[in-house]
Amino acid sequence: MRIMPNKTIVEGKVNSVEPSSDGWGADVEFLVETSEAAAGFSDFLHAEPGTVVRAFAAQPDGIRPGQKYSLTTSVLGGPQGERVVIEDAQAKP
């Protein structure tokens, strides 16, 4: 369930990628360098530089620990609370 249209672009470094407890996808720990709302969207993540964000990746195969990325994320809501979800991951040089 989507709370309301929101999308945040965060850039930084992946600390870890671990399989999710339910066996589908992975939980990604990400050290934020920059964070801003995507054009035309609200920023529900409000990640500050230097903070660590934990996000769910449905397709984590292309996400590697130690690599820098630009992640497009959304905050989704559900019966157990909010969840940050990675919609797109682009490796940075």
N, CA, C and O atoms as CSV, one atom per row, in Angstrom:
chain,resi,resn,atom,element,x,y,z
A,1,MET,N,N,0.850,-1.164,0.000
A,1,MET,CA,C,0.000,0.000,0.000
A,1,MET,C,C,0.896,1.228,0.000
A,1,MET,O,O,1.849,1.295,0.776
A,2,ARG,N,N,0.613,2.176,-0.837
A,2,ARG,CA,C,1.386,3.409,-0.929
A,2,ARG,C,C,0.728,4.451,-0.035
A,2,ARG,O,O,-0.486,4.649,-0.089
A,3,ILE,N,N,1.532,5.115,0.785
A,3,ILE,CA,C,1.022,6.127,1.705
A,3,ILE,C,C,0.453,7.294,0.906
A,3,ILE,O,O,-0.718,7.640,1.062
A,4,MET,N,N,1.249,7.884,0.076
A,4,MET,CA,C,0.891,8.891,-0.920
A,4,MET,C,C,2.079,8.959,-1.849
A,4,MET,O,O,3.165,8.523,-1.465
A,5,PRO,N,N,1.933,9.476,-3.036
A,5,PRO,CA,C,3.075,9.475,-3.953
A,5,PRO,C,C,4.304,10.135,-3.318
A,5,PRO,O,O,4.286,11.311,-2.955
A,6,ASN,N,N,5.358,9.347,-3.199
A,6,ASN,CA,C,6.610,9.857,-2.662
A,6,ASN,C,C,7.755,9.105,-3.305
A,6,ASN,O,O,7.634,7.926,-3.640
A,7,LYS,N,N,8.858,9.793,-3.472
A,7,LYS,CA,C,10.021,9.176,-4.098
A,7,LYS,C,C,11.238,10.006,-3.696
A,7,LYS,O,O,11.237,11.230,-3.827
A,8,THR,N,N,12.270,9.330,-3.208
A,8,THR,CA,C,13.483,10.006,-2.770
A,8,THR,C,C,14.683,9.396,-3.475
A,8,THR,O,O,14.793,8.175,-3.589
A,9,ILE,N,N,15.582,10.252,-3.946
A,9,ILE,CA,C,16.833,9.807,-4.548
A,9,ILE,C,C,17.922,9.957,-3.480
A,9,ILE,O,O,18.190,11.063,-3.011
A,10,VAL,N,N,18.543,8.845,-3.101
A,10,VAL,CA,C,19.645,8.889,-2.143
A,10,VAL,C,C,20.900,8.386,-2.828
A,10,VAL,O,O,20.858,7.437,-3.611
A,11,GLU,N,N,22.017,9.030,-2.527
A,11,GLU,CA,C,23.301,8.597,-3.053
A,11,GLU,C,C,24.211,8.294,-1.882
A,11,GLU,O,O,24.169,8.967,-0.852
A,12,GLY,N,N,25.039,7.267,-2.054
A,12,GLY,CA,C,25.956,6.877,-0.999
A,12,GLY,C,C,26.517,5.500,-1.251
A,12,GLY,O,O,26.666,5.076,-2.397
A,13,LYS,N,N,26.831,4.796,-0.167
A,13,LYS,CA,C,27.535,3.521,-0.250
A,13,LYS,C,C,26.751,2.416,0.457
A,13,LYS,O,O,26.205,2.620,1.542
A,14,VAL,N,N,26.706,1.249,-0.172
A,14,VAL,CA,C,26.044,0.090,0.419
A,14,VAL,C,C,26.972,-0.540,1.456
A,14,VAL,O,O,28.096,-0.928,1.136
A,15,ASN,N,N,26.501,-0.638,2.689
A,15,ASN,CA,C,27.264,-1.293,3.754
A,15,ASN,C,C,27.082,-2.807,3.721
A,15,ASN,O,O,28.045,-3.560,3.866
A,16,SER,N,N,25.830,-3.249,3.526
A,16,SER,CA,C,25.566,-4.690,3.518
A,16,SER,C,C,24.303,-5.008,2.741
A,16,SER,O,O,23.416,-4.168,2.590
A,17,VAL,N,N,24.239,-6.245,2.248
A,17,VAL,CA,C,23.065,-6.787,1.570
A,17,VAL,C,C,22.834,-8.166,2.170
A,17,VAL,O,O,23.661,-9.065,2.018
A,18,GLU,N,N,21.703,-8.329,2.856
A,18,GLU,CA,C,21.413,-9.599,3.524
A,18,GLU,C,C,20.045,-10.111,3.089
A,18,GLU,O,O,19.101,-9.328,2.977
A,19,PRO,N,N,19.925,-11.420,2.842
A,19,PRO,CA,C,18.627,-11.978,2.454
A,19,PRO,C,C,17.551,-11.618,3.482
A,19,PRO,O,O,17.801,-11.649,4.687
A,20,SER,N,N,16.364,-11.280,3.002
A,20,SER,CA,C,15.251,-10.980,3.900
A,20,SER,C,C,14.838,-12.223,4.670
A,20,SER,O,O,15.019,-13.348,4.204
A,21,SER,N,N,14.291,-12.009,5.833
A,21,SER,CA,C,13.914,-13.130,6.694
A,21,SER,C,C,12.836,-14.013,6.084
A,21,SER,O,O,12.745,-15.190,6.431
A,22,ASP,N,N,12.018,-13.476,5.185
A,22,ASP,CA,C,10.971,-14.291,4.572
A,22,ASP,C,C,11.459,-15.035,3.328
A,22,ASP,O,O,10.689,-15.750,2.686
A,23,GLY,N,N,12.762,-14.862,2.985
A,23,GLY,CA,C,13.343,-15.598,1.869
A,23,GLY,C,C,13.184,-14.948,0.505
A,23,GLY,O,O,13.637,-15.501,-0.498
A,24,TRP,N,N,12.550,-13.784,0.451
A,24,TRP,CA,C,12.349,-13.093,-0.821
A,24,TRP,C,C,13.014,-11.736,-0.745
A,24,TRP,O,O,12.756,-10.983,0.194
A,25,GLY,N,N,13.869,-11.397,-1.714
A,25,GLY,CA,C,14.531,-10.108,-1.743
A,25,GLY,C,C,15.625,-10.011,-0.703
A,25,GLY,O,O,16.089,-11.018,-0.170
A,26,ALA,N,N,16.033,-8.775,-0.419
A,26,ALA,CA,C,17.115,-8.554,0.541
A,26,ALA,C,C,16.928,-7.227,1.258
A,26,ALA,O,O,16.277,-6.308,0.760
A,27,ASP,N,N,17.523,-7.159,2.443
A,27,ASP,CA,C,17.566,-5.924,3.205
A,27,ASP,C,C,18.924,-5.285,2.945
A,27,ASP,O,O,19.965,-5.918,3.119
A,28,VAL,N,N,18.898,-4.030,2.528
A,28,VAL,CA,C,20.111,-3.311,2.164
A,28,VAL,C,C,20.358,-2.228,3.203
A,28,VAL,O,O,19.471,-1.430,3.506
A,29,GLU,N,N,21.576,-2.207,3.748
A,29,GLU,CA,C,21.982,-1.142,4.656
A,29,GLU,C,C,22.810,-0.153,3.844
A,29,GLU,O,O,23.802,-0.531,3.220
A,30,PHE,N,N,22.397,1.120,3.853
A,30,PHE,CA,C,22.946,2.127,2.950
A,30,PHE,C,C,23.384,3.360,3.729
A,30,PHE,O,O,22.591,3.933,4.476
A,31,LEU,N,N,24.648,3.777,3.562
A,31,LEU,CA,C,25.168,4.985,4.192
A,31,LEU,C,C,24.905,6.170,3.259
A,31,LEU,O,O,25.431,6.216,2.147
A,32,VAL,N,N,24.103,7.109,3.707
A,32,VAL,CA,C,23.639,8.230,2.885
A,32,VAL,C,C,24.692,9.337,2.805
A,32,VAL,O,O,25.227,9.785,3.819
A,33,GLU,N,N,24.977,9.767,1.565
A,33,GLU,CA,C,25.822,10.946,1.335
A,33,GLU,C,C,24.954,12.145,0.967
A,33,GLU,O,O,25.174,13.247,1.470
A,34,THR,N,N,23.953,11.933,0.077
A,34,THR,CA,C,23.004,12.986,-0.286
A,34,THR,C,C,21.610,12.379,-0.400
A,34,THR,O,O,21.454,11.181,-0.637
A,35,SER,N,N,20.607,13.226,-0.227
A,35,SER,CA,C,19.216,12.775,-0.296
A,35,SER,C,C,18.344,13.946,-0.735
A,35,SER,O,O,18.460,15.051,-0.206
A,36,GLU,N,N,17.459,13.689,-1.720
A,36,GLU,CA,C,16.532,14.727,-2.160
A,36,GLU,C,C,15.306,14.083,-2.797
A,36,GLU,O,O,15.361,12.956,-3.287
A,37,ALA,N,N,14.210,14.817,-2.779
A,37,ALA,CA,C,12.989,14.329,-3.407
A,37,ALA,C,C,13.189,14.253,-4.912
A,37,ALA,O,O,13.847,15.112,-5.499
A,38,ALA,N,N,12.626,13.233,-5.532
A,38,ALA,CA,C,12.631,13.145,-6.988
A,38,ALA,C,C,11.700,14.234,-7.523
A,38,ALA,O,O,10.767,14.652,-6.837
A,39,ALA,N,N,11.955,14.681,-8.726
A,39,ALA,CA,C,11.159,15.751,-9.335
A,39,ALA,C,C,9.674,15.404,-9.323
A,39,ALA,O,O,9.274,14.344,-9.804
A,40,GLY,N,N,8.867,16.295,-8.774
A,40,GLY,CA,C,7.425,16.122,-8.756
A,40,GLY,C,C,6.899,15.241,-7.627
A,40,GLY,O,O,5.702,14.960,-7.583
A,41,PHE,N,N,7.766,14.797,-6.712
A,41,PHE,CA,C,7.353,13.917,-5.625
A,41,PHE,C,C,7.690,14.518,-4.268
A,41,PHE,O,O,8.524,15.417,-4.167
A,42,SER,N,N,7.034,14.014,-3.224
A,42,SER,CA,C,7.355,14.379,-1.846
A,42,SER,C,C,8.451,13.468,-1.330
A,42,SER,O,O,8.569,12.323,-1.765
A,43,ASP,N,N,9.264,13.980,-0.391
A,43,ASP,CA,C,10.323,13.209,0.245
A,43,ASP,C,C,9.839,12.764,1.616
A,43,ASP,O,O,9.787,13.561,2.553
A,44,PHE,N,N,9.483,11.480,1.733
A,44,PHE,CA,C,9.049,10.942,3.023
A,44,PHE,C,C,10.205,10.316,3.790
A,44,PHE,O,O,10.065,10.021,4.977
A,45,LEU,N,N,11.334,10.108,3.143
A,45,LEU,CA,C,12.468,9.447,3.781
A,45,LEU,C,C,13.238,10.406,4.688
A,45,LEU,O,O,13.642,10.023,5.786
A,46,HIS,N,N,13.446,11.636,4.248
A,46,HIS,CA,C,14.157,12.662,5.026
A,46,HIS,C,C,15.484,12.155,5.574
A,46,HIS,O,O,15.791,12.373,6.746
A,47,ALA,N,N,16.272,11.485,4.746
A,47,ALA,CA,C,17.556,10.930,5.180
A,47,ALA,C,C,18.621,12.027,5.198
A,47,ALA,O,O,18.806,12.738,4.211
A,48,GLU,N,N,19.301,12.153,6.304
A,48,GLU,CA,C,20.365,13.137,6.460
A,48,GLU,C,C,21.701,12.523,6.062
A,48,GLU,O,O,21.911,11.329,6.279
A,49,PRO,N,N,22.615,13.310,5.484
A,49,PRO,CA,C,23.950,12.791,5.178
A,49,PRO,C,C,24.604,12.216,6.438
A,49,PRO,O,O,24.540,12.808,7.515
A,50,GLY,N,N,25.230,11.055,6.276
A,50,GLY,CA,C,25.881,10.382,7.397
A,50,GLY,C,C,25.008,9.385,8.124
A,50,GLY,O,O,25.497,8.630,8.965
A,51,THR,N,N,23.700,9.368,7.808
A,51,THR,CA,C,22.820,8.392,8.455
A,51,THR,C,C,22.779,7.098,7.651
A,51,THR,O,O,23.137,7.067,6.474
A,52,VAL,N,N,22.340,6.041,8.308
A,52,VAL,CA,C,22.207,4.745,7.652
A,52,VAL,C,C,20.726,4.455,7.456
A,52,VAL,O,O,19.929,4.577,8.387
A,53,VAL,N,N,20.363,4.068,6.230
A,53,VAL,CA,C,18.986,3.720,5.882
A,53,VAL,C,C,18.939,2.232,5.575
A,53,VAL,O,O,19.802,1.713,4.866
A,54,ARG,N,N,17.936,1.546,6.104
A,54,ARG,CA,C,17.699,0.140,5.764
A,54,ARG,C,C,16.525,0.113,4.799
A,54,ARG,O,O,15.463,0.669,5.079
A,55,ALA,N,N,16.726,-0.541,3.660
A,55,ALA,CA,C,15.702,-0.576,2.618
A,55,ALA,C,C,15.569,-1.984,2.066
A,55,ALA,O,O,16.513,-2.773,2.113
A,56,PHE,N,N,14.395,-2.291,1.544
A,56,PHE,CA,C,14.125,-3.590,0.943
A,56,PHE,C,C,14.368,-3.518,-0.557
A,56,PHE,O,O,13.930,-2.577,-1.219
A,57,ALA,N,N,15.071,-4.520,-1.094
A,57,ALA,CA,C,15.294,-4.640,-2.537
A,57,ALA,C,C,14.666,-5.945,-3.011
A,57,ALA,O,O,15.072,-7.022,-2.575
A,58,ALA,N,N,13.686,-5.860,-3.894
A,58,ALA,CA,C,13.039,-7.063,-4.420
A,58,ALA,C,C,13.983,-7.835,-5.338
A,58,ALA,O,O,13.926,-9.062,-5.414
A,59,GLN,N,N,14.854,-7.100,-6.036
A,59,GLN,CA,C,15.822,-7.719,-6.950
A,59,GLN,C,C,17.221,-7.228,-6.573
A,59,GLN,O,O,17.740,-6.296,-7.188
A,60,PRO,N,N,17.825,-7.849,-5.570
A,60,PRO,CA,C,19.093,-7.355,-5.040
A,60,PRO,C,C,20.342,-7.824,-5.787
A,60,PRO,O,O,21.450,-7.460,-5.395
A,61,ASP,N,N,20.198,-8.617,-6.845
A,61,ASP,CA,C,21.356,-9.212,-7.514
A,61,ASP,C,C,22.398,-8.189,-7.971
A,61,ASP,O,O,23.592,-8.489,-7.938
A,62,GLY,N,N,21.998,-7.027,-8.382
A,62,GLY,CA,C,22.938,-6.039,-8.884
A,62,GLY,C,C,23.460,-5.078,-7.830
A,62,GLY,O,O,24.184,-4.140,-8.162
A,63,ILE,N,N,23.106,-5.291,-6.561
A,63,ILE,CA,C,23.533,-4.393,-5.488
A,63,ILE,C,C,24.638,-5.076,-4.687
A,63,ILE,O,O,24.438,-6.157,-4.133
A,64,ARG,N,N,25.806,-4.434,-4.633
A,64,ARG,CA,C,26.991,-5.029,-4.002
A,64,ARG,C,C,27.479,-4.183,-2.822
A,64,ARG,O,O,27.565,-2.960,-2.934
A,65,PRO,N,N,27.796,-4.820,-1.701
A,65,PRO,CA,C,28.386,-4.093,-0.570
A,65,PRO,C,C,29.694,-3.421,-0.976
A,65,PRO,O,O,30.471,-3.971,-1.757
A,66,GLY,N,N,29.928,-2.226,-0.437
A,66,GLY,CA,C,31.147,-1.483,-0.729
A,66,GLY,C,C,31.054,-0.601,-1.957
A,66,GLY,O,O,31.912,0.257,-2.163
A,67,GLN,N,N,30.032,-0.792,-2.781
A,67,GLN,CA,C,29.836,-0.030,-4.020
A,67,GLN,C,C,28.987,1.211,-3.742
A,67,GLN,O,O,28.111,1.193,-2.877
A,68,LYS,N,N,29.256,2.287,-4.482
A,68,LYS,CA,C,28.433,3.497,-4.383
A,68,LYS,C,C,27.285,3.411,-5.385
A,68,LYS,O,O,27.448,2.906,-6.495
A,69,TYR,N,N,26.117,3.915,-4.972
A,69,TYR,CA,C,24.913,3.863,-5.794
A,69,TYR,C,C,24.101,5.135,-5.663
A,69,TYR,O,O,24.234,5.891,-4.701
A,70,SER,N,N,23.259,5.346,-6.657
A,70,SER,CA,C,22.156,6.283,-6.581
A,70,SER,C,C,20.904,5.416,-6.530
A,70,SER,O,O,20.603,4.690,-7.478
A,71,LEU,N,N,20.175,5.495,-5.416
A,71,LEU,CA,C,18.982,4.669,-5.228
A,71,LEU,C,C,17.731,5.525,-5.332
A,71,LEU,O,O,17.659,6.608,-4.751
A,72,THR,N,N,16.755,5.039,-6.067
A,72,THR,CA,C,15.434,5.647,-6.075
A,72,THR,C,C,14.597,4.833,-5.102
A,72,THR,O,O,14.416,3.630,-5.289
A,73,THR,N,N,14.082,5.490,-4.058
A,73,THR,CA,C,13.350,4.794,-3.007
A,73,THR,C,C,11.957,5.389,-2.818
A,73,THR,O,O,11.696,6.533,-3.188
A,74,SER,N,N,11.076,4.588,-2.235
A,74,SER,CA,C,9.758,5.043,-1.816
A,74,SER,C,C,9.488,4.500,-0.426
A,74,SER,O,O,9.989,3.439,-0.053
A,75,VAL,N,N,8.695,5.235,0.334
A,75,VAL,CA,C,8.247,4.757,1.636
A,75,VAL,C,C,6.838,4.222,1.436
A,75,VAL,O,O,5.937,4.947,1.013
A,76,LEU,N,N,6.660,2.936,1.749
A,76,LEU,CA,C,5.350,2.289,1.640
A,76,LEU,C,C,4.819,2.016,3.034
A,76,LEU,O,O,5.592,1.886,3.983
A,77,GLY,N,N,3.507,1.929,3.161
A,77,GLY,CA,C,2.890,1.644,4.453
A,77,GLY,C,C,2.153,0.331,4.408
A,77,GLY,O,O,1.733,-0.124,3.344
A,78,GLY,N,N,1.997,-0.275,5.562
A,78,GLY,CA,C,1.282,-1.541,5.647
A,78,GLY,C,C,0.858,-1.812,7.072
A,78,GLY,O,O,1.048,-0.971,7.951
A,79,PRO,N,N,0.286,-2.973,7.308
A,79,PRO,CA,C,-0.222,-3.289,8.642
A,79,PRO,C,C,0.871,-3.346,9.714
A,79,PRO,O,O,0.581,-3.131,10.891
A,80,GLN,N,N,2.105,-3.627,9.337
A,80,GLN,CA,C,3.202,-3.671,10.308
A,80,GLN,C,C,4.012,-2.382,10.326
A,80,GLN,O,O,5.054,-2.335,10.980
A,81,GLY,N,N,3.577,-1.345,9.641
A,81,GLY,CA,C,4.282,-0.072,9.643
A,81,GLY,C,C,4.871,0.270,8.294
A,81,GLY,O,O,4.532,-0.334,7.276
A,82,GLU,N,N,5.760,1.250,8.303
A,82,GLU,CA,C,6.369,1.734,7.073
A,82,GLU,C,C,7.556,0.882,6.666
A,82,GLU,O,O,8.205,0.248,7.497
A,83,ARG,N,N,7.827,0.881,5.356
A,83,ARG,CA,C,8.967,0.159,4.807
A,83,ARG,C,C,9.549,0.977,3.665
A,83,ARG,O,O,8.819,1.445,2.792
A,84,VAL,N,N,10.874,1.146,3.675
A,84,VAL,CA,C,11.560,1.822,2.586
A,84,VAL,C,C,11.872,0.772,1.530
A,84,VAL,O,O,12.449,-0.270,1.843
A,85,VAL,N,N,11.497,1.036,0.284
A,85,VAL,CA,C,11.661,0.090,-0.807
A,85,VAL,C,C,12.516,0.721,-1.905
A,85,VAL,O,O,12.294,1.868,-2.293
A,86,ILE,N,N,13.494,-0.040,-2.400
A,86,ILE,CA,C,14.337,0.422,-3.495
A,86,ILE,C,C,13.622,0.120,-4.809
A,86,ILE,O,O,13.317,-1.034,-5.111
A,87,GLU,N,N,13.358,1.171,-5.588
A,87,GLU,CA,C,12.717,1.008,-6.889
A,87,GLU,C,C,13.748,0.858,-8.003
A,87,GLU,O,O,13.505,0.163,-8.989
A,88,ASP,N,N,14.905,1.514,-7.842
A,88,ASP,CA,C,15.951,1.471,-8.855
A,88,ASP,C,C,17.297,1.714,-8.190
A,88,ASP,O,O,17.398,2.505,-7.252
A,89,ALA,N,N,18.330,1.033,-8.676
A,89,ALA,CA,C,19.693,1.203,-8.159
A,89,ALA,C,C,20.651,1.378,-9.327
A,89,ALA,O,O,20.770,0.498,-10.180
A,90,GLN,N,N,21.332,2.516,-9.360
A,90,GLN,CA,C,22.310,2.804,-10.409
A,90,GLN,C,C,23.685,2.922,-9.770
A,90,GLN,O,O,23.900,3.766,-8.899
A,91,ALA,N,N,24.625,2.070,-10.206
A,91,ALA,CA,C,25.989,2.119,-9.681
A,91,ALA,C,C,26.638,3.450,-10.062
A,91,ALA,O,O,26.413,3.976,-11.152
A,92,LYS,N,N,27.445,3.983,-9.148
A,92,LYS,CA,C,28.182,5.228,-9.378
A,92,LYS,C,C,29.666,4.893,-9.480
A,92,LYS,O,O,30.137,3.949,-8.845
A,93,PRO,N,N,30.399,5.660,-10.272
A,93,PRO,CA,C,31.846,5.408,-10.367
A,93,PRO,C,C,32.569,5.764,-9.084
A,93,PRO,O,O,33.788,5.612,-9.000
